[in-house]
């Protein structure tokens, strides 16, 4: 889990090193290509057997997948890795809080909202477009979760995710060609973009597959809460992006809200009697 989280955030940081040459759009295009190759090899989708009821969520997932990565990487370029990932993390947090009606979750929602207010408080240097892109990434991540559930029910294995990654890569193909023609990539920039695709797509995907075979899903979800912190630390070490104490406090509020919601939900589930009849 630690390796997966660090690889994901390190990939985003390394990819941002290519922004001066390729821009966020070019880096995201390369990442989509790498993700498509990896997921296609794993999922091996049988496209000819897809029906329309299977195709439409796949197509929506492809659009959301590309928009999520593009908005996140553009936000990283504007507001830094730690803040961008923290804002994006509001997407899965909103999904988790919307699914329950417990008082604890209401308190978690208020805590997360307080953290966001601290992060987005008006200042002369506040980059509202960058923060808006981070929130757009959050909406896309929430949509990604919901669409993945639908795709998972209608298609076996990883066929749906592989097909969506392939469609997303096709959508970014003309964009990648245009970027390469207008801004010919250097070897270093191309290497950083490819590394971002491998570290942020291939390695985490495979690592998560193996991890979920050994770690319960609630524990995995709880660990996911620390990703904004990992992003801030990677941003500090790799990119030299420093956060002040108020930004750390706002990030801590969002992370705590998510962790508390997952932890209390897990304990409540464990405390409930099993519905399975005894033998």
C-alpha positions as CSV (number, residue, x, y, z in Angstrom):
1,X,0.0,0.0,0.0
2,X,2.9,2.4,0.8
3,X,4.6,1.5,-2.4
4,X,1.4,2.1,-4.4
5,X,0.7,5.4,-2.8
6,X,4.3,6.7,-3.2
7,X,4.5,5.5,-6.8
8,X,1.3,7.3,-7.7
9,X,2.3,10.6,-6.2
10,X,5.9,10.3,-7.4
11,X,4.6,9.7,-10.9
12,X,2.6,12.9,-10.8
13,X,5.6,14.8,-9.5
14,X,8.0,13.4,-12.1
15,X,5.4,14.1,-14.8
16,X,5.2,17.7,-13.7
17,X,8.9,18.1,-14.5
18,X,7.9,17.8,-18.2
19,X,5.3,20.6,-18.0
20,X,7.7,23.3,-19.3
21,X,8.2,21.3,-22.5
22,X,5.0,19.3,-23.0
23,X,2.5,21.1,-20.8
24,X,0.0,19.2,-18.6
25,X,-2.0,18.2,-21.8
26,X,1.0,16.5,-23.3
27,X,2.0,14.7,-20.1
28,X,-1.6,13.5,-19.6
29,X,-1.7,12.2,-23.2
30,X,1.4,10.1,-22.7
31,X,0.0,8.8,-19.4
32,X,-3.2,7.8,-21.1
33,X,-1.2,5.9,-23.7
34,X,0.7,4.0,-21.0
35,X,-2.4,3.3,-19.0
36,X,-4.1,1.9,-22.1
37,X,-1.2,-0.4,-22.9
38,X,-1.1,-1.8,-19.4
39,X,-4.9,-2.2,-18.9
40,X,-5.4,-3.7,-22.3
41,X,-2.7,-6.3,-21.6
42,X,-4.4,-7.2,-18.3
43,X,-8.1,-6.9,-19.3
44,X,-8.0,-8.1,-22.9
45,X,-11.4,-6.7,-23.8
46,X,-13.5,-8.5,-26.4
47,X,-15.0,-5.4,-28.0
48,X,-17.0,-7.2,-30.6
49,X,-19.1,-8.8,-28.0
50,X,-20.0,-5.5,-26.2
51,X,-23.7,-4.5,-26.3
52,X,-24.8,-0.8,-26.2
53,X,-25.8,-1.2,-22.5
54,X,-22.2,-2.1,-21.9
55,X,-20.7,0.4,-24.3
56,X,-22.3,3.6,-23.0
57,X,-20.8,3.4,-19.4
58,X,-17.5,2.5,-21.0
59,X,-17.5,5.6,-23.2
60,X,-18.5,7.8,-20.2
61,X,-15.8,6.3,-18.1
62,X,-13.3,7.0,-20.9
63,X,-14.3,10.7,-21.0
64,X,-14.2,11.0,-17.2
65,X,-10.9,9.2,-17.0
66,X,-9.2,11.6,-19.3
67,X,-10.9,14.7,-17.8
68,X,-9.9,13.6,-14.3
69,X,-6.2,13.3,-15.2
70,X,-6.1,16.4,-17.2
71,X,-7.8,18.6,-14.6
72,X,-5.6,17.1,-11.8
73,X,-2.3,17.6,-13.7
74,X,-3.3,21.2,-14.6
75,X,-4.2,21.8,-11.0
76,X,-0.8,20.4,-9.9
77,X,0.9,22.9,-12.4
78,X,-1.0,25.8,-10.7
79,X,-1.4,25.0,-7.0
80,X,1.1,22.3,-6.3
81,X,0.9,18.5,-5.9
82,X,-0.2,18.4,-2.2
83,X,-3.2,20.9,-2.5
84,X,-4.3,19.4,-5.9
85,X,-4.5,15.9,-4.6
86,X,-6.2,17.0,-1.4
87,X,-8.9,18.7,-3.3
88,X,-9.3,15.8,-5.7
89,X,-9.7,13.5,-2.7
90,X,-13.0,15.2,-1.8
91,X,-14.5,13.1,-4.6
92,X,-14.3,9.7,-2.9
93,X,-14.9,11.3,0.4
94,X,-18.2,12.7,-0.9
95,X,-19.2,9.3,-2.2
96,X,-18.5,7.7,1.2
97,X,-20.4,10.3,3.2
98,X,-23.4,10.4,0.8
99,X,-23.9,6.6,1.3
100,X,-24.7,6.9,5.1
101,X,-26.8,8.9,7.5
102,X,-24.8,8.6,10.7
103,X,-24.1,11.6,12.9
104,X,-20.4,10.7,12.7
105,X,-20.4,11.2,9.0
106,X,-22.2,14.5,9.4
107,X,-19.4,15.6,11.7
108,X,-16.8,14.3,9.1
109,X,-18.5,16.3,6.4
110,X,-18.3,19.5,8.5
111,X,-14.6,18.8,9.3
112,X,-13.8,18.3,5.6
113,X,-15.7,21.4,4.7
114,X,-13.7,23.4,7.3
115,X,-10.5,22.0,5.8
116,X,-11.6,23.1,2.3
117,X,-12.4,26.6,3.5
118,X,-9.0,26.9,5.1
119,X,-7.3,25.7,1.9
120,X,-9.4,28.1,-0.4
121,X,-9.4,31.1,1.9
122,X,-9.0,34.4,0.0
123,X,-5.4,35.6,-0.3
124,X,-3.5,37.7,-2.8
125,X,-1.7,34.6,-4.1
126,X,-4.8,32.4,-4.2
127,X,-5.1,30.6,-7.6
128,X,-8.9,30.0,-7.8
129,X,-8.7,28.6,-11.4
130,X,-6.2,26.0,-10.1
131,X,-8.3,25.1,-7.1
132,X,-11.4,24.9,-9.4
133,X,-9.6,22.4,-11.5
134,X,-8.7,20.4,-8.4
135,X,-12.4,20.4,-7.5
136,X,-13.3,19.3,-11.1
137,X,-10.9,16.4,-10.6
138,X,-12.8,15.5,-7.4
139,X,-16.1,15.5,-9.3
140,X,-14.5,13.3,-12.0
141,X,-13.1,10.9,-9.4
142,X,-16.5,10.5,-7.8
143,X,-18.0,9.9,-11.2
144,X,-15.2,7.5,-12.0
145,X,-16.1,5.4,-8.9
146,X,-19.8,5.3,-9.8
147,X,-19.1,4.5,-13.4
148,X,-16.6,1.8,-12.5
149,X,-19.2,0.1,-10.4
150,X,-21.6,0.1,-13.4
151,X,-18.9,-1.2,-15.8
152,X,-17.8,-3.8,-13.3
153,X,-21.4,-5.2,-13.1
154,X,-21.9,-5.3,-16.8
155,X,-18.5,-6.6,-18.0
156,X,-16.3,-9.4,-16.5
157,X,-12.9,-8.9,-15.1
158,X,-11.0,-5.7,-16.2
159,X,-12.5,-5.7,-19.7
160,X,-14.5,-2.5,-19.1
161,X,-11.6,-0.6,-17.5
162,X,-9.3,-1.7,-20.4
163,X,-11.8,-0.6,-23.0
164,X,-12.3,2.7,-21.4
165,X,-8.5,3.3,-21.1
166,X,-8.2,2.4,-24.8
167,X,-10.9,4.8,-25.9
168,X,-9.4,7.6,-23.7
169,X,-6.0,7.0,-25.3
170,X,-7.6,7.3,-28.8
171,X,-9.3,10.6,-27.7
172,X,-5.9,11.9,-26.7
173,X,-4.1,10.7,-29.8
174,X,-4.6,13.8,-31.9
175,X,-3.8,16.0,-28.9
176,X,-0.6,14.2,-28.4
177,X,0.4,14.5,-32.1
178,X,-0.4,18.3,-32.0
179,X,1.6,18.8,-28.9
180,X,4.6,16.9,-30.3
181,X,4.4,18.9,-33.6
182,X,4.1,22.3,-31.9
183,X,6.5,21.5,-29.0
184,X,8.9,18.7,-30.0
185,X,9.7,16.8,-26.8
186,X,13.2,16.5,-25.5
187,X,14.4,13.1,-24.5
188,X,14.2,14.1,-20.8
189,X,10.7,15.4,-21.1
190,X,9.5,12.3,-22.9
191,X,11.1,10.1,-20.3
192,X,9.4,12.0,-17.5
193,X,6.0,11.7,-19.2
194,X,6.5,7.9,-19.7
195,X,7.7,7.5,-16.1
196,X,4.6,9.3,-15.0
197,X,2.4,6.9,-16.9
198,X,4.3,3.9,-15.5
199,X,4.4,5.1,-11.9
200,X,0.9,6.6,-11.7
201,X,-1.0,4.0,-13.8
202,X,0.8,0.7,-14.3
203,X,2.5,0.2,-10.9
204,X,-0.4,1.3,-8.7
205,X,-2.9,-0.7,-10.7
206,X,-0.9,-3.9,-10.4
207,X,0.1,-3.2,-6.8
208,X,-3.5,-2.6,-5.8
209,X,-4.6,-5.9,-7.4
210,X,-2.0,-7.9,-5.3
211,X,-2.7,-5.8,-2.2
212,X,-6.5,-6.3,-2.2
213,X,-5.9,-10.1,-2.2
214,X,-4.2,-9.8,1.2
215,X,-5.6,-6.7,2.8
216,X,-9.3,-6.2,3.7
217,X,-11.0,-3.5,1.6
218,X,-11.8,-1.2,4.6
219,X,-8.2,-1.2,5.7
220,X,-7.1,-0.4,2.1
221,X,-9.6,2.4,2.0
222,X,-8.4,3.8,5.3
223,X,-4.8,3.8,4.1
224,X,-6.0,5.7,1.0
225,X,-6.7,8.6,3.3
226,X,-3.0,9.4,3.6
227,X,-2.5,10.0,-0.1
228,X,-2.8,13.8,0.2
229,X,-0.1,13.7,2.9
230,X,2.1,11.5,0.6
231,X,1.5,13.9,-2.2
232,X,2.6,16.9,0.0
233,X,5.7,15.1,1.1
234,X,6.6,14.0,-2.5
235,X,5.9,17.6,-3.7
236,X,8.3,18.9,-1.0
237,X,11.1,16.4,-1.7
238,X,10.9,16.2,-5.5
239,X,9.6,19.6,-6.5
240,X,10.5,21.8,-3.5
241,X,6.8,22.8,-3.0
242,X,6.4,24.0,0.6
243,X,3.0,24.4,2.4
244,X,2.4,26.8,5.3
245,X,0.9,25.6,8.5
246,X,-2.6,26.6,7.6
247,X,-2.5,24.5,4.4
248,X,-1.2,21.5,6.4
249,X,-4.1,22.1,8.9
250,X,-6.6,22.1,6.0
251,X,-5.1,19.0,4.5
252,X,-5.1,17.3,7.9
253,X,-8.8,18.1,8.3
254,X,-9.7,16.5,5.0
255,X,-7.5,13.4,5.7
256,X,-8.9,13.0,9.2
257,X,-12.5,13.3,8.0
258,X,-12.0,10.6,5.5
259,X,-10.1,8.3,7.9
260,X,-12.6,8.8,10.7
261,X,-15.6,8.1,8.4
262,X,-14.0,4.8,7.1
263,X,-12.8,3.7,10.5
264,X,-16.1,4.2,12.3
265,X,-18.0,2.6,9.4
266,X,-15.7,-0.5,9.6
267,X,-16.2,-0.8,13.4
268,X,-19.9,-0.4,13.1
269,X,-20.0,-3.2,10.4
270,X,-17.9,-5.5,12.6
271,X,-20.1,-4.9,15.6
272,X,-23.3,-5.8,13.7
273,X,-24.4,-9.5,14.0
274,X,-23.9,-11.5,10.9
275,X,-26.9,-12.0,8.6
276,X,-25.6,-15.5,7.6
277,X,-27.6,-18.3,9.3
278,X,-25.7,-20.4,11.8
279,X,-25.0,-24.1,11.0
